[in-house]
Amino acid sequence: MLTLESADMDAYDLGSGSGLPGIVVAIAMPSLRVGLVEARSRRAGFLELAVERLGGLSILVHAASPRRSEADTVLAASDET
């Protein structure tokens, strides 16, 4: 189980797919900056639309291959292709 502390400022959902758990964590912890990292452009486009529609959350969508070294805190990582 992942425990996020108040000192954690950035978290990344690597291989985000549909945005779970990244979007849920961003809603539950609005002070946390969440990066949704998705290599597949179609899914990244969906994530951008979802984040836009939700509004007011500190979420950035990164349409790129995930690299674990970029993250301060990793929420979830998928090796799915």
Secondary structure as UniProt FT lines:
FT   TURN            6..7
FT   STRAND          10..14
FT   TURN            17..21
FT   HELIX           22..28
FT   TURN            30..31
FT   STRAND          33..37
FT   HELIX           41..54
FT   STRAND          59..62
FT   HELIX           68..70
FT   STRAND          74..77
//
